Amino acid sequence: MADVVENLRVVRGEIEKAQRQRAFDEPVTLVAVTKNHGVEMMRQAIDAGVQHIGENRIQEAAEKFAALNRAVTKHLIGHLQTNKAKQAVQLFDLIHSVDSEHLAAAIDKAALSVGKVQDVLIQVNLAKEDSKSGVYEENLQSTMEFVDALQNLRLCGLMLIAPNYSDVENCRPLFHRMNEIFRAIQSTREGFNFLSMGMTHDYKIAVEEGANVVRVGTAIFGERIY
Ligand SMILES: *Cc1c(COP(=O)(O)O)cnc(C)c1O
């Protein structure tokens, strides 16, 4: 069994160390990713001070949140199918994974139907990996304009999943570039506050390069057994 309390202490320490490497002072939100772990792990993390939980599948999240019985901010970090948009807006405070205009429109419609304005991030596929979803950099502006025109979405920032390089340092230029893109947009908009990047193998570098939201699972809860 993973020692969640001890692991959280280590991860928070690494985040603080990485924050000290940057030129600016900004808080970093730790999203503890509980996918494929039971609701008991979720509770352990929350009882140890975690305020943000990340899940990637609607069905699994619905079951766990129903049993959770704790107040926490809920993040959807995985790809969302349009036919599950309604459940997603009912379950999640922030959807990180808006990766197409088609999906944005579906979430908007779902948000309207439940009377909510849904906070979202646009997922960017900066490395143009075929295996990953996300908007290409050259389409980001037009996708943002599309989302801005939707009344029931609030665009709060960007999300990146870096390629799984064997040498994690190879992620650094991508994180650096993503931060530049994010800060340039942020300087022109209100409420555009979140740059979500960094997972267990690369969150230290992501924070050094400007991430203010990291999504960490394995380093807190141990390996997932599928
Ligand atoms: C699973 C997942 C994470 C967490 O991954 P770890 O390597 O376990 O930290 C972060 N972001 C996304 C999008 C994920 O699907």
Ligand as a Chemical Component Dictionary entry (heavy atoms), coordinates in Angstrom:
data_LIG
# 
_chem_comp.id                   LIG 
_chem_comp.type                 NON-POLYMER 
_chem_comp.pdbx_formal_charge   0 
_chem_comp.three_letter_code    LIG 
# 
loop_
_chem_comp_atom.comp_id 
_chem_comp_atom.atom_id 
_chem_comp_atom.alt_atom_id 
_chem_comp_atom.type_symbol 
_chem_comp_atom.charge 
_chem_comp_atom.model_Cartn_x 
_chem_comp_atom.model_Cartn_y 
_chem_comp_atom.model_Cartn_z 
_chem_comp_atom.pdbx_ordinal 
LIG C1 C1 C 0 -3.210 9.604  -15.589 1  
LIG C2 C2 C 0 -3.003 11.039 -15.917 2  
LIG C3 C3 C 0 -2.182 11.863 -15.127 3  
LIG C4 C4 C 0 -1.404 11.344 -13.930 4  
LIG O1 O1 O 0 -0.416 10.468 -14.365 5  
LIG P1 P1 P 0 0.748  9.923  -13.374 6  
LIG O2 O2 O 0 1.836  9.551  -14.294 7  
LIG O3 O3 O 0 0.168  8.763  -12.652 8  
LIG O4 O4 O 0 1.097  11.040 -12.482 9  
LIG C5 C5 C 0 -2.067 13.190 -15.467 10 
LIG N1 N1 N 0 -2.718 13.710 -16.530 11 
LIG C6 C6 C 0 -3.517 12.956 -17.321 12 
LIG C7 C7 C 0 -4.178 13.589 -18.485 13 
LIG C8 C8 C 0 -3.676 11.595 -17.044 14 
LIG O5 O5 O 0 -4.465 10.862 -17.840 15 
# 
loop_
_chem_comp_bond.comp_id 
_chem_comp_bond.atom_id_1 
_chem_comp_bond.atom_id_2 
_chem_comp_bond.value_order 
_chem_comp_bond.pdbx_ordinal 
LIG C1 C2 SING 1  
LIG C2 C3 SING 2  
LIG C2 C8 DOUB 3  
LIG C3 C4 SING 4  
LIG C3 C5 DOUB 5  
LIG C4 O1 SING 6  
LIG O1 P1 SING 7  
LIG P1 O2 DOUB 8  
LIG P1 O3 SING 9  
LIG P1 O4 SING 10 
LIG C5 N1 SING 11 
LIG N1 C6 DOUB 12 
LIG C6 C7 SING 13 
LIG C6 C8 SING 14 
LIG C8 O5 SING 15 
# 
